[in-house]
Amino acid sequence: MAVETLGGAFGAATRKGRGHSFATPAVLAATLVLLYLWVSTRQLDSMEARVLSAAFIRDAALTHLTVTAVSASLVVVIAIPLGVLLTRPFARRLAPWVMAAANAGQAAPALGVLVLLSILFGIGTRIAVVTLVLHATLPVLRNTIAGIQQVDTALLEAGRGMGMSRGQILRRLELPLAVPVVMAGLRTTIVICVGIATVATFINAGGLGDIIVAGIKLQRTSILVTGGVLTAVIALALDWLAGLAEKYVRPHGI
């Protein structure tokens, strides 16, 4: 009886967790449906109809996702190895200087950096990606360092006692145990990239910023609301997907 009760409780908890996992996409889907119904009931003029057409929104959303994905991927490639390097004894003294540079990159106004880089190197998607990387590196870098540093030293000593090399300790102990903290930083980075990518429109890099700026210039509430809602939905959807990925890459038992 006790086993059956425990099994039933576990099943209920699992179903509750699955329900919670799919609550976010359900809310986001409902938001998109409500947005579509609201826009479709309005009398759109020719300018609104052009900006809110399916083709225009699709192209803007795909560009926005592409810039975000490329930027977040570059952050991972740069920040995680750099964070690991800065936790090694021979490089720890460099950590304050590198973190100061990363903090400065995030603190600098995104639009100002974007304009400055576009003046120096021209306009386009590449400049937008560089700007996003500069602004979004800090969370992953900081969390990689913190995640590795929070690993229990007793576990590291046990690994050394078992004859593990430094590389094996890093691969089998430090990195797996740091995964939850690193993924939390990555989720923050993704949301930052989605938000800052909207200003890429000012250097002809496209994205949902085209819709938002069009709404401001044309003074059309329907266009402005559509751009803002779509940006928020993409940010929350990507954050949800990163949360699912975190569950799969997290070592069992953590």
N, C-alpha and C positions, 0 to 999 in steps of 0.2 A: 504493500500500500504506500509506504514511504517513497519507494522508488518511483511508483506511478505518479505520486503527487509532485515529486521533484521533476520528473519528466514533463508533466503538464505545465509546471511553472516555467521550465526552461523554454518549452515551445511557445508559451505566451510571451515571454520576454523576447524571443527571436522574432515572433510576428510583430511585436510592438516596435522592435528596432527596424525591421523592414518597412513597416508603415511610416515610421519617422523618416527613413531614408528617402522615401518616395513622396513625402509631403512637399518638399521644396519644388521638385519639377511640376507637381500638380498645381501648386500656387502660381508658379511662373507661367504655366500653360493657360491657366484661368486669366491671368493678367493680360496675356497677349490676346486672348479671345475678347475680353472686355475692351481692350484698346481698339481692336478691329471693329467691333460693333459700334463703338463711340465714333470712330472716324467715318464709318460707312453711313451713319445716319446724318452726317453733316453735308451741307451743300458746298462742295469744293469748287473753287474757281480753277482756272487753267493752270496757274502757278502751283497751287496746292496739289492738283491732280498729277502734275508732272513729278514733283518731289516725292509724293506719297505713292507713286506707282510701284508695283511689285518688283519690276526690274531695277529701279533706282535703289530701293531699299535692300534688295538682295545683293547688289554690287557693293553698296556701302558696308553692309554687315560682313560680307566675305573679306573685304579689304581690312576692316577693323579686326576681324578674327586672325587674319594672316599676320598683320603687324604685331598683334598681341602674342601669338604663338611663337613667332620668330624671336621676339624680344625676350620672352620668358625662357625659351630654350637657350639663348645665349647667356642669360643670367645664370642658369643652372650650370652650363659648361664653364663659366668663369668663376662663379662664387663658391661652388662646392669644393673644387680642387684648391682654390685659394684659401678657403676656410680650413680645410684639412692641413694645408701647408703651415698656416699660422698657429696651429696647435702643436706642431713639432718643436722640440726643445731648441733647435738651432735657429728657429724663425720667430719665436714668441716675442722677442723684443721689437719686431716690426709690426706686431698686431695693432698697437695704439695708433701708429701712423697710417696704416691701411684703413682702419676703422674711421679715423678722422676724415680721410679722403672720401670714404663711402658716405659718411654723414653729410659732408659738404655737397656731394652729388645729389643726395635726396633733398637737402634743404634749399638748394638753388631753385628759383622759380622755373617751372617747366617751360612756360612760354618764352621766358627770357633766354634760356639755354637753346631752345629750338630756333629762335630768331638769330641768335649769335652764330650757331653752327651753320644755319642756312646762308648767312652772309659770307662766312668763311669758305664753305664747301659746296654751296648750291642747295637747291631744294629737292624734295623727293622722299620716297619711302625710306631710303637708307639713313637719312638724317633723322627721321622720326624714330627709327629703330635704335640708333645710337643714343638719342635723348632718353628713350624709355629704359635702356640698359643702365644709363648713368643714374636714373632716378630709382630704379627698382632693384638694384644689386644689394642694398643694405640688408633687407630682411633675411634673405637667404644666407648671406655671408655671416651675419650676426648669429643666426640660429644654428648654422653649421658649427661655428666655434663653440657656442653655448651647449649644443647637443653633445659634442664630443667631450667637453670639459665636465659635463655632469655625470658621465659614466663612472660608476663606483670603482674606486681604485683597487678594492679587494678583488673585483673580477679581473682587472688587468694583471694583478699579481698572480692570481690563479692561472691565467693564461701563460704568463711567463714560466710559472712552475711546471706547466705541462709541456714546456719546450717550444712554445710558439715564438716565431720571429716577430719583429715589429710590424712587418707587413701583414702577417697573419692576424695579429691582434687588431690591427686597424680594420681589416676586411671582415673578420668574424665576430668582433666584439664592439669596437667603437662605432663604426658606421651603422651596423644594424640597430644598435641601441639609440643612436642619434636620429634615426629616421623620423619618429613622430615630431620632434622639434624642428627638423629641417623642413618637413612637409608643411608645418604651420607657417614657416617663413615663406615657402613657395606660394601658399594660398594668398598670403598678403601681397606678394609680388604680382601675382596674376591680376588681382583686383586693382592694384596701382596701375598696371599696364593698360587695362581696359579703360580706366578713367583718363589717364594722360593721353592715350591715343586719340581722344576726341579733338585735342588741339593740333593734331597733325594736319588737319584741314588747312591751317594757315600757311603751310609750305607745300601745298598741292599733293599731299600724301593720301588723301581720301579718307574713308572711314565714316562712322556715324556722325562725326563732327560736321560733315557736309550738311547733314539734315538739320542739326541743331543750329548751325550758323545761318542756314537758309531761313529757318523759322524766326531767328532774331532779325535778320535783314528785312524779310518780307512782312514781319509783324503778324505772323500767322500762328495762332495758338496751337492749332492741330499739328502743324509740322514740328514745332518746338517740343510739344508733349510727346509726340511719336519718337523723336530722336532721343529724348531723355529716358523714356521708358525702355526703349530697346537697349540702350547702353546699360541701364541698371539690370535688366533681365540677363544680358550676356554676362555681366560681372557675377551675378549670383549663380547663374548656371555653371560657369567655369569653376567657381568656388565649390559648388556641390560636386562636380566631377572630380576635382582635386581631393575632396574629402573621401570620395569612394576609392580613389587610387591609394590614398593613405591607408585605408583599411587593408588593401591587398598587399602593399609593400611592407606594412608594419610587421615585425617579427611576432610570431605567436607567443602569447603569454604576457605581452606588454600592453 
